[in-house]
Structure formats: C-alpha cells, structure tokens
Amino acid sequence: MELYLSFAIFVLLQAVVSAEIYPLIQNPLGREPVSLNGKWNYIIDVYETGFYSYRYQETDSGFFKNQKPRDKSDLVEYDFDKSPLMNVPGDWNTQVPELIYYEGTIWYKKTFDDPRKDKAGRLFVYFGAANYEAIVYLNGKKLGKHVGGFTSFCFEITDTLRDIQNHLIIKVDNKRRLDGVPTVNTDWWNYGGITRDVLLVETPKTFVRDYSVQLKKDSFDTLAGWIQLDGSEKQQAVTSKSRKSN
C-alpha cells in the first residue's frame, strides 16, 4: 500500500541577522555544488603584516588584494602564485612539519571560474569549517568574518563574481582566545586551517534556504513544517509530496 502526503506551506523571507555573515544554506550537498577542495596556495603571516598597518589598524591593501610585485623595488613582498601548496580540507599543523606548533595567521588562496549553468542565478561560497577565526575575501572585496572552528558558514558572491579567474582568499587564525574554544589555558591543541569542505553552491534567484518537515503532533498521516525562502519573491505557496510504501 502506498500513502501520498501533501501539504502547502505559506513561507516568508527571514531577515538577514548579521551584516558580516550570510544565514546558512541548508543541505548544500543536495544542490549539486562545485567543490573547491584540493591544493590551495598559502602564505604564513606571523606578524599579520598582510592584514594590519604599522599602526596595527586593518589595512585596505593587504594580502587579500592578491597583488604582484611589478619589479624588484616594489614594496609588494608576497606572491600567492609563487607560494607553496596545502591540502584543503585539512589542518596545517599535521600537513607541514614546521607548522606543528604554529599558532597565528595563514592566508589561503584558490582561483576558480564562474561555474553557474544559469547566469541569472545566484552563487554562494560555503565553508564546512575553518579553525578558528576566518575572514573571507573575493577579488579583493571583504565578504565577512566567521568565528568558531566547528560550525559551517557561507557568503553570497553573485555580485562580486567574474566570469574567469576569481581569487578567493581566506585569512585563518587559530590563536587561542579567552572567549574562545579552547580558551587560553587548555589541555588540547587548536589545530588551524580550513578543516572541512569548501563548496560553490548555485541557486535560483529565490530558493529554499532552510526548512523543517515532520509528522504533525498526534498524527500518523499528516505532515507539518515550515520553509524559509531567500530572494525577491518573498511570499509563495510551496507544495511538497512524500511517499511511504509498506
């Protein structure tokens, strides 16, 4: 016997709760994402000269600009394309023997082309985790910051995207913090790096960002739930069908 269940849900767009980080997209693996896993260029930045000015203020011309020295007298003293490679996902402490006890900042860079099948759609970059603080840039523009080494986060990159040669740069800092996990005085190591998958997730202009579906209370044949849409069509009727076979 087959039982068909259907329900209609009135959905609303939930407001973005943070200016620095986009609300997490659920089920990214179900959206046929493009993986950015693999070899990434990296630069060790012990003194964070790629992020702070000599006055220790956030600079607007740091490593995230992906500049190239024009000649030997140029003060651009880094070059991602000539830097070593590291596996992502993975921590730096076990990949590079010299970094086994390193706490501080490392910059990562990955270059990619626009993978969208529908150029009218949207594109997000999704990080499974980066330990511990991550600041993300695309083509020199700051997308935002995420703090916490064990949770996923994502950013929309549609308006910053180029057709080819997009450079995604991430500043990852694994220093222990008084308000972090672990705290400063701890008995386990805070391995640093981009430690889980990095994905490019394509969506339509309006898409299902989050949802919950379960049996209605005290019922065995009726579904209840909610859906959050993200996009210009803020209110829609959505129909979902489920089939159960005995």
C-alpha positions in Angstrom: 0.0 0.0 0.0 1.3 3.5 -0.8 0.3 6.6 1.1 0.7 10.0 -0.5 1.1 13.0 1.7 0.9 16.6 0.6 0.8 19.9 2.3 1.0 23.6 1.4 3.0 26.0 3.4 2.9 29.8 3.4 6.5 30.9 3.5 8.2 34.2 4.4 11.6 35.6 3.9 13.6 35.8 7.1 15.7 38.9 7.6 19.4 38.6 7.5 20.6 38.7 11.1 24.2 39.7 10.6 25.9 42.2 8.3 29.1 40.1 8.3 27.8 36.6 7.6 25.0 35.2 5.5 22.4 32.9 7.0 23.5 29.3 6.5 22.1 27.5 3.5 20.8 24.1 4.4 21.6 20.8 2.6 24.4 22.2 0.3 25.3 18.7 -0.9 21.8 18.3 -2.3 22.2 21.3 -4.6 24.9 19.8 -6.9 27.7 22.0 -5.6 31.1 22.6 -7.2 33.9 21.5 -4.8 36.9 23.8 -4.3 38.7 21.1 -2.3 42.3 20.3 -3.3 45.5 22.2 -3.4 45.5 25.9 -2.2 48.3 28.3 -2.1 49.2 29.6 1.3 51.3 32.3 3.0 52.4 32.3 6.7 51.9 35.7 8.3 53.4 35.6 11.7 53.2 39.3 12.3 49.9 39.8 10.4 51.6 42.4 8.1 49.2 41.2 5.4 46.3 42.5 7.5 47.4 45.3 9.7 49.2 48.6 9.0 52.2 49.6 11.1 49.7 51.3 13.4 48.1 47.9 13.9 44.9 49.0 12.1 43.2 46.9 9.5 44.7 47.9 6.1 42.9 48.3 2.8 45.9 47.0 0.8 46.7 43.6 2.5 47.3 40.2 1.1 43.7 39.9 0.2 44.3 42.2 -2.8 46.4 39.4 -4.4 48.9 42.0 -5.8 52.0 41.1 -7.8 55.4 42.9 -7.4 56.0 44.9 -10.6 59.7 45.0 -10.1 62.4 44.3 -7.5 61.9 47.7 -5.9 58.1 47.3 -5.5 57.0 47.1 -1.8 54.6 44.2 -2.6 56.6 41.5 -0.8 54.3 38.5 -1.4 53.1 36.5 -4.3 50.5 33.8 -3.9 51.3 32.2 -7.2 54.8 31.5 -6.0 53.8 30.3 -2.5 53.6 26.6 -1.5 50.5 24.5 -1.7 48.4 22.8 1.1 45.5 20.4 1.0 42.0 21.7 1.8 40.3 20.4 3.8 43.0 19.8 6.3 44.9 21.4 9.2 48.3 23.0 8.7 49.8 21.6 11.9 49.9 18.0 10.6 50.5 18.8 6.9 53.6 20.9 7.3 56.2 19.6 9.9 57.4 23.2 10.5 53.9 24.3 11.5 53.1 21.5 14.0 53.1 24.0 16.9 52.2 27.2 14.9 49.5 29.5 16.3 48.7 32.5 14.2 47.6 33.6 10.8 47.9 31.8 7.5 46.4 33.1 4.2 44.9 30.7 1.7 44.1 31.4 -1.9 42.1 29.5 -4.6 41.4 30.6 -8.1 38.2 29.5 -9.9 35.9 30.4 -12.8 32.2 31.1 -12.6 30.6 27.6 -12.6 26.9 28.7 -12.9 24.8 27.0 -15.6 22.3 29.8 -15.3 24.0 33.2 -15.2 20.8 34.7 -13.9 21.0 32.7 -10.8 23.0 33.2 -7.6 26.2 31.8 -6.2 27.4 31.2 -2.7 30.6 30.0 -1.2 30.1 27.5 1.6 32.7 26.5 4.2 32.2 23.4 6.3 34.6 24.8 9.0 37.7 26.9 9.4 39.6 26.9 12.7 39.3 29.3 14.4 38.7 32.8 13.0 38.2 33.2 9.3 38.0 36.4 7.2 37.0 35.8 3.6 37.7 37.9 0.5 36.7 37.5 -3.1 38.5 39.5 -5.8 39.8 41.9 -3.2 36.4 42.6 -1.6 35.8 41.5 2.0 32.8 39.2 2.3 32.8 38.8 6.0 34.1 37.1 9.1 33.3 33.9 11.0 34.5 33.0 14.5 34.3 29.4 15.7 36.2 26.4 14.4 33.4 23.8 14.4 30.5 25.4 12.6 29.6 26.0 8.9 29.2 29.4 7.3 28.6 30.9 3.8 28.6 34.1 1.8 26.9 35.2 -1.3 29.3 36.1 -4.1 27.0 36.8 -7.0 27.7 40.5 -7.3 31.5 40.1 -6.8 31.9 37.3 -9.3 33.9 37.4 -12.6 33.5 35.0 -15.5 37.0 33.7 -15.0 40.0 34.0 -12.7 38.2 34.7 -9.4 40.6 34.7 -6.5 39.1 33.6 -3.2 41.4 34.5 -0.3 40.9 33.5 3.4 42.7 34.7 6.4 42.6 31.9 9.0 43.8 32.5 12.6 44.0 29.7 15.2 45.3 31.6 18.2 43.6 30.7 21.4 41.3 33.3 22.9 40.0 34.0 26.4 36.5 33.8 25.0 37.2 31.0 22.5 37.0 27.2 22.4 39.5 26.2 23.6 40.4 29.1 25.9 44.0 30.2 26.5 44.7 27.6 29.3 43.8 24.3 27.8 44.9 20.7 27.6 44.2 20.1 23.8 45.6 21.7 20.7 43.8 24.2 18.5 44.7 22.8 15.0 44.4 25.6 12.4 43.3 25.7 8.9 40.3 25.2 6.5 39.3 21.9 8.1 36.2 20.9 6.1 34.8 21.2 2.6 34.7 24.4 0.6 31.8 24.4 -1.9 30.3 26.7 -4.6 26.5 26.5 -4.3 24.4 27.7 -7.2 20.7 28.7 -6.5 17.8 30.3 -8.4 17.0 33.9 -7.7 14.6 32.8 -5.0 15.4 29.5 -3.3 14.6 27.4 -0.2 17.3 28.4 2.3 16.0 26.5 5.3 13.2 24.1 6.1 11.7 21.6 8.6 9.3 18.8 7.9 8.0 16.3 10.4 4.8 14.4 11.3 2.1 16.7 12.8 1.7 16.2 16.6 -0.7 13.3 17.3 -0.9 12.3 13.7 0.5 9.4 11.6 -0.5 10.6 8.1 -0.2 14.4 8.1 3.0 16.4 7.7 3.7 19.8 9.3 6.6 22.1 8.9 8.0 25.4 7.7 10.1 26.8 4.9 12.2 29.9 4.6 12.7 31.5 1.2 15.5 33.7 0.2 15.1 36.1 -2.8 12.9 38.6 -4.4 9.7 36.6 -4.3 9.2 36.9 -0.5 5.9 35.1 -0.3 4.9 31.9 -2.1 2.8 28.8 -1.7 5.0 25.7 -1.7 3.8 22.2 -2.2 5.8 19.1 -1.0 5.0 15.5 -1.7 6.2 12.4 0.2 5.5 8.8 -0.4 5.6 5.9 2.0 5.5 2.3 1.0 4.6 -0.7 3.2 
